[in-house]
Amino acid sequence: MGSNTGGDGERKASGGGSHVLLLPYPSQGHVHPMLQFGKRLALHGLRPTLAVTRFILATCAPDAAALGGVRLAAVSDGFDRGGFGECGDVTAYLARLEAAGSATLAELLRDEAAGGRPVRAVVHDAFLPWARAAARRHGAAAATFFTQSCAVNVTYGHVWRRRVGVPADKGMVRLPGLPALEPEGLPWFLRVEPGPYPAYFELVMRQFQGLEEADDVLVNSFHELEPESNMNQLSIRWSQFVMILVNSEFVDIIRRRVNVN
């Protein structure tokens, strides 16, 4: 598994802090928030590793100066030469991503432990719920990271719990913690049934499958931005729910989670 690091940030991140593995869904809108979060972890003395697909690592990985102390490592989505473009079919790609991703994530966790860098926590994208099992098998805590806003997550969550029917195209929709919404104000996936991309709709819904088993649930937001859009309204029980905008409060939660002393 290849890796890379970033200059002064590497020296700050290598001071003996616990090792946190970050696993984003392989698209820019998911990789970038996870990288920014990794930089914050590094500044707080943890040792973050960002695991991206081999295709991303070979074609568009950030240079060392932009990593801010975050190591890079490779996993596979099963299409190492061309990513999704090599596959072209959403359903087939997601199935291969889960199979190859699970296997290579487990391999990476073993390699890190063998190299004297055991991973204490895996922070995985909510689109990759299968990562929790791999983390647990290797003795790591598992935190689920939502890149979208709380309002969007809550809306999807109510659909998952069957409180909202799809398509939601018959007048105003009223959900706890949100203003009354016209159909046009809902995420596109909820206005069609199930639309031209049923596999993506299933991917969005699967974010909530087994979510109560996560050690932490992390959302890229902050309370003042979305004071009423609390994901606890989904009636999912978990040990920690944290609203964050890649900030130090969230980093402190992770530090407590991975602290083994």
C-alpha positions as CSV (number, residue, x, y, z in Angstrom):
1,M,0.0,0.0,0.0
2,G,1.5,3.3,-1.0
3,S,1.6,6.3,1.3
4,N,2.7,9.9,1.3
5,T,3.0,12.7,3.9
6,G,3.1,16.4,4.0
7,G,6.1,18.3,5.2
8,D,5.9,20.2,8.6
9,G,2.4,18.7,9.2
10,E,4.0,15.3,9.1
11,R,6.4,16.2,11.9
12,K,3.5,17.6,14.0
13,A,1.4,14.5,13.3
14,S,4.1,12.0,14.1
15,G,4.5,12.8,17.8
16,G,3.0,9.6,19.1
17,G,-0.7,10.4,18.8
18,S,-3.2,7.7,18.0
19,H,-3.6,6.5,14.4
20,V,-6.9,7.4,12.8
21,L,-7.8,6.0,9.3
22,L,-10.1,8.1,7.2
23,L,-12.1,6.4,4.5
24,P,-14.1,8.6,2.1
25,Y,-16.4,7.6,-0.7
26,P,-14.3,7.9,-3.9
27,S,-15.6,11.3,-5.2
28,Q,-14.2,14.8,-4.8
29,G,-17.2,16.0,-2.7
30,H,-16.5,13.3,-0.2
31,V,-12.7,13.1,-0.3
32,H,-12.1,16.8,0.3
33,P,-14.1,17.2,3.5
34,M,-12.4,14.1,4.9
35,L,-8.9,15.5,4.0
36,Q,-9.8,18.8,5.7
37,F,-10.8,16.9,8.8
38,G,-7.6,14.9,8.7
39,K,-5.6,18.1,8.7
40,R,-7.4,19.2,11.9
41,L,-6.6,15.8,13.5
42,A,-3.0,16.2,12.6
43,L,-2.9,19.7,14.2
44,H,-4.2,18.2,17.4
45,G,-1.5,15.5,17.6
46,L,-3.2,12.6,16.1
47,R,-1.8,10.6,13.1
48,P,-4.4,10.6,10.3
49,T,-4.1,8.4,7.2
50,L,-6.5,9.1,4.3
51,A,-7.3,6.0,2.4
52,V,-8.3,6.7,-1.2
53,T,-8.8,4.4,-4.2
54,R,-5.7,3.4,-6.2
55,F,-7.2,5.3,-9.2
56,I,-7.6,8.5,-7.2
57,L,-4.1,8.1,-5.7
58,A,-2.6,7.7,-9.2
59,T,-4.5,10.5,-11.0
60,C,-5.6,13.3,-8.7
61,A,-4.1,12.9,-5.2
62,P,-3.1,16.2,-3.6
63,D,0.6,17.1,-3.5
64,A,2.6,16.8,-0.3
65,A,2.3,20.5,0.5
66,A,-1.5,20.3,0.5
67,L,-1.7,17.3,2.8
68,G,-1.0,19.1,6.1
69,G,0.3,16.1,7.9
70,V,-2.1,13.6,6.5
71,R,-0.6,10.3,5.1
72,L,-2.1,8.8,2.0
73,A,-2.8,5.1,1.6
74,A,-4.5,3.1,-1.1
75,V,-7.5,0.9,-1.1
76,S,-9.3,-0.5,-4.2
77,D,-12.7,0.0,-5.7
78,G,-12.1,-2.9,-8.0
79,F,-11.4,-0.6,-10.9
80,D,-7.8,0.6,-10.3
81,R,-7.2,1.8,-13.9
82,G,-10.2,4.0,-14.4
83,G,-12.4,4.2,-11.3
84,F,-16.1,4.5,-12.0
85,G,-15.4,5.4,-15.7
86,E,-13.9,2.0,-16.1
87,C,-17.1,0.3,-15.0
88,G,-19.8,2.7,-16.2
89,D,-22.7,0.9,-14.4
90,V,-23.7,2.3,-11.0
91,T,-25.1,-1.0,-9.6
92,A,-22.0,-3.0,-10.6
93,Y,-19.6,-0.3,-9.4
94,L,-21.1,-0.1,-5.9
95,A,-21.1,-3.9,-5.6
96,R,-17.5,-4.1,-6.6
97,L,-16.6,-1.1,-4.4
98,E,-18.0,-3.0,-1.4
99,A,-16.3,-6.3,-2.2
100,A,-12.9,-4.9,-3.1
101,G,-13.0,-2.0,-0.6
102,S,-13.7,-4.4,2.3
103,A,-10.9,-6.7,1.3
104,T,-8.3,-4.0,0.7
105,L,-9.4,-2.0,3.8
106,A,-8.8,-5.2,5.9
107,E,-5.4,-5.6,4.2
108,L,-4.5,-2.0,4.9
109,L,-5.4,-2.3,8.6
110,R,-3.2,-5.5,8.9
111,D,-0.3,-3.8,7.1
112,E,-0.5,-0.7,9.4
113,A,-0.5,-2.9,12.5
114,A,2.4,-5.0,11.1
115,G,4.3,-1.7,10.5
116,G,3.9,-0.6,14.1
117,R,1.1,1.9,13.3
118,P,-2.1,0.1,14.5
119,V,-5.3,2.0,13.7
120,R,-7.3,3.0,16.8
121,A,-10.3,4.4,14.9
122,V,-11.7,4.3,11.4
123,V,-13.7,7.3,10.3
124,H,-15.7,6.1,7.3
125,D,-18.0,7.9,4.9
126,A,-21.7,7.2,5.6
127,F,-22.0,5.8,2.1
128,L,-19.6,3.0,3.1
129,P,-21.4,1.3,6.1
130,W,-19.5,-2.0,5.4
131,A,-16.3,-0.3,6.7
132,R,-17.6,-0.7,10.3
133,A,-17.3,-4.5,10.2
134,A,-13.7,-4.3,8.9
135,A,-12.7,-1.8,11.6
136,R,-14.2,-3.9,14.4
137,R,-12.5,-7.1,13.2
138,H,-9.2,-5.3,13.6
139,G,-9.9,-3.8,17.0
140,A,-10.6,-0.3,15.9
141,A,-13.5,2.0,16.8
142,A,-15.8,3.0,13.9
143,A,-17.2,6.5,13.4
144,T,-19.6,7.3,10.6
145,F,-19.0,10.6,8.8
146,F,-21.9,12.4,6.9
147,T,-20.6,15.0,4.4
148,Q,-24.0,16.5,3.7
149,S,-25.9,18.9,5.9
150,C,-28.1,17.8,8.8
151,A,-31.2,19.0,7.0
152,V,-30.5,16.8,4.1
153,N,-29.6,13.8,6.3
154,V,-32.7,14.2,8.4
155,T,-34.9,14.3,5.4
156,Y,-33.3,11.1,4.0
157,G,-33.5,9.5,7.4
158,H,-37.3,10.1,7.7
159,V,-37.7,8.4,4.3
160,W,-35.6,5.5,5.5
161,R,-37.9,5.2,8.6
162,R,-40.9,5.3,6.3
163,R,-42.2,8.6,7.7
164,V,-42.2,10.1,4.3
165,G,-43.3,8.4,1.1
166,V,-41.5,8.5,-2.2
167,P,-42.1,10.3,-4.5
168,A,-42.9,13.2,-2.2
169,D,-44.7,15.2,-4.9
170,K,-48.1,15.7,-3.4
171,G,-48.1,19.0,-1.6
172,M,-46.3,20.3,1.5
173,V,-44.1,18.0,3.5
174,R,-43.8,18.5,7.2
175,L,-40.9,16.9,9.1
176,P,-39.8,17.4,12.7
177,G,-37.1,20.0,13.0
178,L,-37.6,21.4,9.5
179,P,-39.9,24.1,8.0
180,A,-42.8,22.9,5.9
181,L,-41.3,22.1,2.5
182,E,-42.7,22.2,-1.0
183,P,-41.7,19.2,-3.1
184,E,-39.2,21.4,-5.0
185,G,-37.4,22.1,-1.7
186,L,-36.7,18.4,-1.1
187,P,-33.6,16.5,-2.4
188,W,-34.1,15.4,-6.0
189,F,-34.0,11.7,-5.1
190,L,-37.2,12.1,-3.1
191,R,-39.2,13.7,-5.8
192,V,-39.0,10.7,-8.2
193,E,-39.6,7.0,-7.6
194,P,-36.9,5.8,-7.6
195,G,-35.6,7.9,-10.5
196,P,-33.2,6.9,-13.3
197,Y,-30.5,6.0,-10.7
198,P,-32.1,3.5,-8.2
199,A,-28.7,2.3,-7.1
200,Y,-27.8,5.8,-5.9
201,F,-31.1,6.0,-4.1
202,E,-30.3,2.8,-2.3
203,L,-26.9,4.0,-1.5
204,V,-28.4,7.1,0.2
205,M,-30.8,5.0,2.2
206,R,-28.2,2.5,3.3
207,Q,-26.4,5.3,5.2
208,F,-28.8,4.7,8.0
209,Q,-28.6,0.9,8.0
210,G,-27.0,-0.2,11.3
211,L,-26.1,3.3,12.2
212,E,-26.9,2.7,15.8
213,E,-23.9,0.4,15.9
214,A,-21.4,3.2,15.1
215,D,-19.3,4.4,18.0
216,D,-19.8,8.0,16.8
217,V,-21.9,9.7,14.2
218,L,-20.3,12.8,12.8
219,V,-21.9,15.5,10.6
220,N,-20.2,18.3,8.7
221,S,-22.2,21.1,10.1
222,F,-22.5,23.2,13.3
223,H,-25.4,24.0,15.6
224,E,-25.7,27.7,14.8
225,L,-26.1,26.9,11.1
226,E,-28.9,24.2,11.6
227,P,-30.2,24.7,15.1
228,E,-33.4,22.7,14.6
229,S,-32.1,20.0,12.2
230,N,-31.0,17.5,14.8
231,M,-30.4,14.0,13.6
232,N,-31.4,12.6,17.0
233,Q,-35.0,13.2,15.8
234,L,-34.5,10.0,13.7
235,S,-34.8,8.0,16.9
236,I,-31.6,6.2,16.3
237,R,-29.6,5.3,19.4
238,W,-25.9,5.9,19.3
239,S,-23.2,6.6,21.8
240,Q,-22.1,10.0,20.3
241,F,-23.7,12.4,17.9
242,V,-21.5,15.4,17.0
243,M,-22.3,18.3,14.7
244,I,-19.0,19.6,13.3
245,L,-17.6,21.9,10.6
246,V,-14.2,20.2,10.7
247,N,-13.5,22.0,14.0
248,S,-11.5,21.4,17.1
249,E,-14.5,20.3,19.2
250,F,-15.0,17.3,16.9
251,V,-11.3,16.5,17.0
252,D,-11.4,16.3,20.7
253,I,-14.3,13.8,20.5
254,I,-12.1,11.6,18.3
255,R,-9.1,12.0,20.6
256,R,-11.1,10.7,23.5
257,R,-12.4,7.8,21.4
258,V,-8.9,6.6,20.4
259,N,-7.1,7.4,23.6
260,V,-5.9,4.1,25.0
261,N,-4.1,5.4,28.0
